[in-house]
């Protein structure tokens, strides 16, 4: 039996690690899996568990209100070190660039456990943007044993760095596995699709939907104020409707409520479950985001993505013409939205489904690699 400990703490991590967890659960003859959740996004994680019909084996519940990054790091490091010293797994799997992933990787290093990094090799080449994510992913990649790069470019990034002993594999991104799973569910399960249609009946069918997500720490303060001002300008279009599920972080909630709560044609709602988000992305004409995951998901669904950041660690979709960086300048946001919505040819070019991040088989490839390496 190969024992793997799979650790995550935020909703995006959970969405992207669930295909691996479910694939491992389907091989009880070969794999023992222990799913550990730190609770970095406590409320939002319940949505992921419900969608994928899974429950954690260990829930640390570490998050408390207004917890700082040093406090989260210390708590995850201490608790995961204790768990790994007792479990002594064959490998620890972490995902992406969160504080949970970085602190767990350090704990695994201290416990002398092999580390598998899912979504390895992404780089913006600026430790301040995104902050602290770029630092987190660089730290993990420097000590990981198995580096599962989503693209060839990510593999090339890793080949230039310190960790020459790490084994690098191009697998695609497990986020596309989850996206295609849920998209298929929406097509085939009429009960779910009808329920979602009823839930979002307040959306105006005659207007083009612009779906917004925004939560990056690097934009807190003045950056988020500019984003809100830009969204207010976008909402002034009479032929569109802007929908913004607002992240639970108080730094986001306060600014959004203060600057956008009275804006006409802009709807602020609570964070939605992953199935809902896929439904809304498929219904939207355009996605405005600072999220990494939506930069991957939007192109696969054929939805143009405007990214409210100055740099991205996901240039593949930019190169494919499906994603464009626009920063946080309000006037530029307004112009870029208008350009896409008022120019059918430009919109059609950006709305072609493209799959630079894989074909939905990343989890199967990762399992095959782990079984071969750890047998």
C-alpha positions in Angstrom: 0.0 0.0 0.0 1.2 3.5 -0.9 0.2 6.0 1.8 -0.3 9.6 0.6 -1.3 12.6 2.7 -3.2 15.2 0.7 -3.3 18.6 2.3 -5.2 21.8 1.4 -6.9 24.7 3.1 -8.6 27.0 0.6 -11.4 26.5 -1.8 -9.3 26.8 -5.0 -6.9 24.2 -3.6 -9.8 21.9 -2.7 -11.4 22.2 -6.2 -8.1 21.3 -7.8 -7.1 18.5 -5.4 -10.5 16.7 -5.3 -9.9 14.9 -8.7 -6.7 13.4 -7.2 -8.5 12.5 -3.9 -11.3 10.8 -5.7 -8.9 8.9 -8.0 -7.0 7.7 -5.0 -10.2 6.6 -3.2 -11.1 4.6 -6.3 -7.9 2.6 -5.8 -8.1 1.2 -2.3 -6.2 -1.9 -3.3 -3.1 0.3 -4.1 -3.4 3.6 -2.2 -4.2 4.7 1.3 -5.1 8.4 1.3 -5.4 10.7 4.3 -7.0 14.0 3.3 -6.1 16.8 5.7 -7.8 20.2 5.6 -6.3 23.1 7.5 -9.4 25.3 7.4 -7.7 28.4 5.8 -11.1 28.9 4.0 -13.4 27.3 6.5 -16.8 28.3 5.2 -15.9 28.0 1.5 -14.5 24.5 1.9 -17.9 23.1 2.8 -19.0 24.0 -0.7 -16.2 21.9 -2.2 -17.0 18.9 0.0 -20.7 19.1 -1.0 -19.9 19.3 -4.7 -17.5 16.4 -4.7 -19.2 14.4 -2.0 -16.1 14.0 0.1 -15.2 14.7 3.7 -11.7 15.3 5.2 -10.1 12.6 7.3 -8.5 15.3 9.4 -9.9 18.8 9.8 -7.5 21.0 11.7 -9.8 24.0 11.8 -6.9 26.4 12.2 -8.4 29.6 10.9 -9.5 32.3 13.2 -10.9 35.7 12.4 -8.3 38.3 11.3 -5.4 35.8 11.5 -2.2 37.0 10.1 0.0 35.2 7.6 2.7 34.5 10.1 0.1 33.1 12.5 -1.3 30.8 9.8 2.1 29.7 8.7 3.2 28.9 12.3 0.0 27.0 13.0 0.0 24.9 9.9 3.8 24.2 10.3 3.4 23.0 13.9 0.3 20.9 13.3 1.4 19.3 10.1 4.8 18.4 11.5 3.0 16.5 14.3 0.7 14.7 11.9 3.5 13.7 9.5 5.8 12.5 12.2 3.0 10.1 13.4 1.7 9.0 10.0 5.1 8.6 8.2 3.5 8.6 4.7 5.2 7.7 1.5 4.6 11.2 0.2 2.7 14.5 0.9 0.8 16.2 -1.8 0.2 20.0 -1.8 -1.2 22.3 -4.4 -0.3 25.6 -5.8 0.8 28.6 -3.9 -1.1 29.1 -0.7 0.2 29.5 2.9 -1.2 26.1 3.7 0.8 24.5 0.8 4.0 26.3 1.7 3.9 25.6 5.4 2.9 22.0 4.8 5.8 21.5 2.4 8.2 22.8 5.0 6.7 20.5 7.6 7.2 17.6 5.2 10.8 18.6 4.6 11.4 18.7 8.3 9.8 15.3 8.7 11.9 14.0 5.8 8.8 13.1 3.7 8.8 13.2 0.0 6.8 16.2 -1.4 4.6 16.2 -4.5 3.7 19.7 -5.7 0.6 19.8 -7.9 0.7 22.9 -10.2 4.4 23.4 -10.0 6.5 25.8 -12.0 4.1 28.8 -12.3 6.1 32.1 -12.2 5.3 35.8 -12.4 9.1 36.4 -11.6 8.1 39.1 -9.1 7.9 38.2 -5.5 5.6 41.1 -4.8 3.0 40.1 -7.4 1.1 38.0 -6.6 2.0 38.4 -2.9 2.7 36.1 -1.0 1.8 33.5 -3.6 4.9 33.8 -5.8 7.1 33.3 -2.7 5.1 30.3 -1.6 5.4 28.5 -4.9 9.1 29.2 -5.2 9.7 27.8 -1.7 7.7 24.6 -2.4 9.3 23.9 -5.8 12.8 24.3 -4.2 12.2 21.3 -1.9 9.6 19.1 -3.8 10.5 15.6 -4.9 7.8 15.3 -7.5 6.9 18.5 -9.5 3.7 18.2 -11.5 3.9 21.0 -14.0 0.6 21.9 -15.7 2.3 23.1 -19.0 5.6 22.9 -20.9 6.4 26.5 -20.0 6.0 25.7 -16.3 8.4 22.8 -16.8 10.9 25.1 -18.5 10.7 27.5 -15.5 11.6 24.6 -13.2 14.5 23.5 -15.3 16.2 26.8 -14.7 16.0 26.8 -10.9 17.8 25.4 -7.9 16.1 22.0 -7.4 17.9 19.8 -9.9 17.0 16.7 -7.9 13.3 17.1 -8.3 11.5 15.0 -10.8 9.4 17.2 -13.2 6.4 15.9 -15.1 4.0 17.8 -17.4 0.5 16.6 -16.5 -1.9 19.4 -17.3 -3.9 21.1 -14.5 -6.3 19.2 -12.2 -8.5 22.3 -12.2 -9.5 21.5 -15.8 -10.4 17.9 -14.5 -12.8 19.5 -12.0 -14.2 22.0 -14.5 -15.0 19.4 -17.1 -16.6 17.2 -14.5 -18.9 19.9 -13.3 -19.7 21.2 -16.8 -20.7 17.6 -17.8 -22.8 17.4 -14.6 -24.7 20.6 -15.6 -25.4 19.2 -19.1 -26.6 15.8 -17.9 -28.3 16.4 -14.6 -31.5 18.3 -15.4 -32.5 18.6 -11.7 -29.3 20.5 -10.9 -29.4 22.7 -14.0 -33.1 23.6 -13.4 -32.4 24.3 -9.8 -29.6 26.7 -10.8 -31.7 28.4 -13.4 -34.3 29.0 -10.7 -31.8 30.2 -8.2 -30.5 32.9 -10.6 -33.8 33.9 -12.1 -33.1 37.5 -10.9 -30.5 37.8 -13.8 -31.8 39.7 -16.8 -31.8 37.3 -19.8 -31.9 40.3 -22.2 -28.5 41.7 -21.0 -25.0 40.3 -21.4 -23.7 39.0 -18.1 -20.3 40.2 -16.8 -19.1 37.9 -14.0 -16.5 39.4 -11.5 -14.2 37.8 -8.9 -11.6 39.7 -6.9 -9.7 39.0 -3.8 -5.9 39.3 -4.3 -4.0 40.6 -1.3 -1.7 42.6 -3.5 -4.7 44.7 -4.5 -5.9 45.5 -0.9 -6.3 49.2 -0.3 -5.9 51.6 -3.2 -5.8 48.8 -5.8 -9.2 47.5 -4.7 -10.6 51.0 -4.7 -9.6 51.4 -8.3 -11.1 48.0 -9.2 -14.4 49.0 -7.7 -14.4 52.4 -9.5 -13.8 50.5 -12.8 -16.6 48.1 -12.1 -19.0 51.0 -11.5 -18.0 52.4 -14.9 -18.6 49.0 -16.5 -22.0 48.7 -14.9 -23.0 52.0 -16.6 -23.6 50.1 -19.8 -27.3 49.6 -20.2 -26.9 46.3 -22.2 -25.0 44.5 -19.5 -25.5 43.2 -16.0 -22.5 42.9 -13.6 -22.6 40.1 -11.0 -20.0 40.0 -8.2 -19.9 37.2 -5.7 -17.9 39.0 -3.0 -15.1 37.2 -1.2 -15.5 36.8 2.6 -12.2 38.5 3.4 -13.0 41.7 5.4 -10.5 43.7 3.4 -12.6 42.9 0.3 -16.0 43.1 1.9 -15.5 46.6 3.4 -14.3 48.3 0.2 -16.8 46.6 -2.1 -19.7 47.5 0.2 -18.5 51.1 0.6 -18.0 51.8 -3.1 -20.4 49.6 -4.9 -23.4 48.8 -2.8 -25.5 51.6 -4.3 -24.3 51.0 -7.9 -27.2 50.4 -10.3 -26.9 47.4 -12.6 -24.3 45.8 -10.4 -25.4 42.9 -8.2 -23.3 42.0 -5.1 -24.0 38.5 -3.7 -22.4 36.1 -1.2 -19.7 33.7 -2.4 -21.2 30.8 -4.5 -20.6 27.1 -4.6 -18.3 25.8 -7.3 -21.2 24.3 -9.3 -22.8 27.7 -9.2 -19.6 29.4 -10.4 -19.3 27.0 -13.4 -22.9 27.6 -14.2 -22.4 31.4 -14.0 -19.2 31.3 -16.1 -21.0 29.4 -18.8 -23.8 31.9 -18.8 -21.5 34.9 -18.8 -20.4 36.9 -21.8 -17.2 38.1 -20.1 -15.1 37.4 -17.0 -13.4 40.1 -14.9 -11.1 38.6 -12.4 -7.8 38.6 -10.4 -8.1 34.8 -9.8 -5.6 32.3 -11.1 -8.2 29.6 -11.5 -10.5 31.6 -13.7 -7.6 32.4 -16.0 -7.5 28.6 -16.6 -11.2 27.9 -16.6 -12.5 30.8 -18.7 -10.5 29.8 -21.8 -11.6 26.2 -21.6 -15.2 27.4 -21.5 -14.7 29.8 -24.4 -15.2 32.9 -22.2 -12.9 35.9 -22.6 -11.1 36.9 -19.5 -9.8 40.3 -18.5 -7.4 40.0 -15.6 -7.2 42.8 -13.0 -3.5 42.4 -12.4 -0.3 43.7 -14.0 1.5 40.4 -14.2 0.4 36.8 -14.4 2.0 33.4 -13.7 -0.3 31.9 -16.4 1.0 33.4 -19.7 -0.2 30.5 -21.8 -3.8 31.7 -22.0 -2.6 35.3 -22.7 -0.5 33.9 -25.6 -3.6 32.1 -26.9 -5.6 35.3 -27.0 -8.2 34.2 -24.5 -6.9 36.3 -21.5 -5.7 39.9 -21.3 -4.0 41.7 -18.4 -5.6 45.1 -17.7 -4.3 46.0 -14.2 -6.5 48.1 -11.9 -6.9 51.3 -13.9 -10.7 52.1 -14.0 -10.6 53.8 -17.4 -8.6 51.0 -19.0 -11.1 48.5 -17.6 -14.0 50.4 -19.1 -12.2 50.6 -22.5 -11.3 46.9 -22.6 -14.8 45.8 -21.7 -16.3 48.1 -24.3 -13.8 46.9 -27.0 -14.8 43.3 -26.5 -18.5 43.8 -26.2 -18.7 46.3 -29.1 -16.5 44.4 -31.6 -18.0 41.0 -32.6 -14.8 40.0 -34.4 -12.6 40.7 -31.5 -15.0 39.0 -29.1 -15.1 35.9 -31.3 -11.3 35.7 -31.4 -11.2 35.8 -27.6 -14.1 33.5 -27.0 -12.7 30.4 -28.8 -12.4 27.5 -26.4 -8.7 26.8 -25.9 -7.0 24.3 -23.6 -3.5 25.4 -22.7 -3.8 23.8 -19.2 -4.8 20.3 -20.1 -7.5 18.0 -21.3 -9.1 16.8 -18.0 -6.8 13.8 -17.4 -4.2 15.4 -15.0 -5.3 13.4 -11.9 -5.0 10.1 -13.8 -1.5 11.0 -15.0 -0.4 12.1 -11.5 -1.6 8.8 -10.0 0.2 6.8 -12.7 3.4 8.7 -11.9 3.1 8.3 -8.2 2.4 4.6 -8.5 5.5 4.1 -10.6 7.7 6.2 -8.4 6.6 4.9 -5.0 6.1 1.2 -5.8 
